[in-house]
Amino acid sequence: MADVAMHPALTGPRGAKPRRLLSPRNIVLYGTLIVVCMYYILPLWVMIMTSLKGMPEVRLGNIFAPPVEITFQPWVKAWSEACTGLNCDGLSRGFWNSVVITVPSVVVSILIASINGYALVNWRFRGSEVFFTILIFGSFIPYQVMLYPIVIGLREIGLYGSLWGLVIVHTIFGMPILTLLFRNYFSSVPEELFKAARVDGAGFWGIYFQIMLPMSLPIFVVALILQVTGIWNDFLFGVVFTKPELYPMTVQLNNIVNSVQGVKEYNVNMAATLLTGLVPLIVYFVSGKLFVRGIAAGAVKG
């Protein structure tokens, strides 16, 4: 009788119940995802296709059709020949200005913010909570409110209209939110690990460089992506705090798109837009997995 009771045919099926592929739930879910993807992919498709067409083909109006004859001349012109007023050097000058602005701003802001977050969690000092509150408050102040005071301050120290003045602005404005991210991430690290390092004789910098940094790669990637995206795509600070020959790439793009000399070249404008957005896209796709890990590990913890 025991053998009969344990027979598979009598005990019934085991395991999870199979789901239908075309259930109403799946149709709504995947249908919504497809619509959202199309909403974002179609403009990108139009930009890429237009940038690979010559102007005679662009004038035909088939914006969704792939190019009959692929040409990279619009990309070459957008990079090195497009004119903005008297300057006809394309986006190349703005690209290198953006590199000079972005690299030191990202490195300095992330380094200082990581030390701030580490100190606020593991090395409490008198007034640390007040200091952290001020930082958080600063991250929510609208940029437009502070433009004029910053202009006056940079003018007084002789950095207004220079790339280094803009580097200082981006570094300072990036630190509040980055400090919050690092503080929340470091607060998720077991406190016993920190205490054990203290018992072994490690000091402030020893714990930071030997313990915290090696295990904090995901949150550093989160900070890197946020800063690179924010600084590289910035337009307002670039146009306010620099002068025409030092404009970053986004300001150069605006000038190229809005400068009309004879025929408006839509293919060149599309190529210039894609060139401007390549750096943040590359950074994100290269480090996307670590970005998700950093967000999940500590960026949303309090």
KAHU-V232722 format. One record per backbone hydrogen bond with DSSP energy under -0.5 kcal/mol. NH is the residue of the N-H (numbers start at 1). CO is the residue of the C=O. E is the energy in kcal/mol with one decimal. If there is no record, write none. Layout:
BEGIN
[[NH,CO,E] [NH,CO,E]]
END
This chain:
BEGIN
[[5,1,-2.2] [6,2,-1.6] [7,4,-1.1] [10,7,-1.5] [11,7,-1.8] [12,8,-1.1] [23,20,-1.0] [27,23,-2.4] [28,24,-2.2] [29,25,-2.6] [30,26,-2.8] [31,27,-1.8] [32,28,-2.2] [33,29,-2.1] [34,30,-2.4] [35,31,-2.1] [36,32,-2.4] [37,33,-2.6] [38,34,-2.5] [39,35,-2.0] [40,36,-1.5] [41,37,-2.8] [42,38,-2.3] [43,39,-0.5] [44,40,-0.9] [45,41,-2.8] [46,42,-2.6] [47,43,-2.3] [48,44,-2.5] [49,45,-2.7] [50,46,-2.5] [51,47,-2.2] [52,48,-0.9] [52,49,-0.6] [53,50,-1.5] [58,54,-2.0] [59,55,-2.2] [60,57,-0.9] [61,58,-1.6] [63,61,-1.8] [65,62,-0.6] [71,52,-1.8] [76,72,-2.0] [77,73,-2.8] [78,74,-2.4] [79,75,-1.9] [80,76,-2.4] [81,77,-2.2] [82,77,-2.7] [84,87,-3.2] [87,84,-1.5] [90,82,-2.3] [91,78,-1.8] [92,79,-2.1] [92,89,-0.9] [95,91,-2.6] [96,92,-1.9] [97,93,-1.9] [98,94,-2.3] [99,95,-2.0] [100,96,-2.2] [101,97,-1.9] [102,98,-3.0] [103,99,-2.2] [104,100,-0.6] [105,101,-1.2] [106,102,-2.8] [107,103,-2.3] [108,104,-2.5] [109,105,-2.0] [110,106,-2.2] [111,107,-2.2] [112,108,-2.6] [113,109,-2.4] [114,110,-2.4] [115,111,-1.8] [116,112,-2.6] [117,113,-2.8] [118,114,-2.3] [119,115,-2.6] [120,116,-2.6] [121,117,-1.2] [122,118,-2.5] [123,119,-1.8] [128,125,-2.2] [131,127,-2.5] [132,128,-2.4] [133,129,-2.3] [134,130,-2.2] [135,131,-2.0] [136,132,-2.4] [137,133,-2.5] [138,134,-2.3] [139,135,-1.3] [140,136,-0.5] [140,137,-1.2] [141,138,-0.9] [145,142,-0.9] [146,142,-0.6] [146,143,-1.3] [147,143,-0.5] [147,144,-0.7] [150,146,-2.0] [151,147,-2.3] [152,148,-2.3] [153,149,-2.4] [154,150,-2.9] [155,151,-2.1] [156,152,-2.1] [157,153,-1.4] [158,155,-0.8] [159,154,-2.6] [160,154,-1.1] [161,241,-1.5] [162,159,-1.6] [166,162,-1.4] [167,163,-2.0] [168,164,-2.1] [169,165,-1.8] [170,166,-2.4] [171,167,-2.3] [172,168,-2.4] [173,169,-2.4] [174,170,-1.5] [175,171,-1.0] [176,172,-0.6] [178,174,-1.6] [179,175,-2.9] [180,176,-1.9] [181,177,-1.9] [182,178,-2.6] [183,179,-2.7] [184,180,-2.3] [185,181,-2.1] [186,182,-2.9] [187,183,-1.8] [188,184,-0.6] [188,185,-1.2] [189,186,-1.1] [193,190,-0.9] [194,190,-0.9] [195,191,-2.3] [196,192,-2.5] [197,193,-1.7] [198,194,-2.0] [199,195,-2.4] [200,196,-1.8] [201,198,-1.4] [202,197,-2.5] [207,203,-2.4] [208,204,-1.7] [209,205,-2.7] [210,206,-2.2] [211,207,-1.7] [212,207,-2.4] [213,208,-2.5] [215,211,-1.0] [216,213,-1.6] [220,216,-1.8] [221,217,-2.1] [222,218,-2.0] [223,219,-2.4] [224,220,-2.5] [225,221,-2.7] [226,222,-2.4] [227,223,-2.5] [228,224,-2.9] [229,225,-2.4] [230,226,-2.3] [231,227,-2.9] [232,228,-2.4] [233,229,-1.8] [234,231,-0.8] [239,235,-2.3] [240,236,-1.7] [241,237,-2.7] [242,238,-0.8] [243,161,-0.5] [246,243,-2.3] [247,244,-1.3] [249,94,-0.8] [252,248,-2.0] [253,249,-2.5] [254,250,-2.1] [255,251,-2.2] [256,252,-2.4] [257,253,-2.7] [258,254,-2.1] [259,255,-0.8] [259,256,-0.5] [260,258,-0.6] [261,259,-0.6] [263,261,-0.6] [265,263,-0.6] [266,264,-1.1] [269,265,-1.9] [270,266,-2.4] [271,267,-2.1] [272,268,-2.5] [273,269,-2.1] [274,270,-2.2] [275,271,-2.3] [276,272,-1.9] [277,273,-1.4] [278,274,-0.6] [278,275,-0.8] [281,277,-1.5] [282,278,-2.8] [283,279,-2.4] [284,280,-2.3] [285,281,-2.7] [286,282,-2.3] [287,283,-1.6] [288,284,-0.6] [291,287,-1.7] [292,288,-1.9] [293,289,-2.1] [294,290,-2.5] [295,291,-2.2] [296,292,-2.4] [297,293,-2.2] [298,294,-1.6] [299,294,-1.5] [300,295,-0.8] [301,298,-1.3]]
END
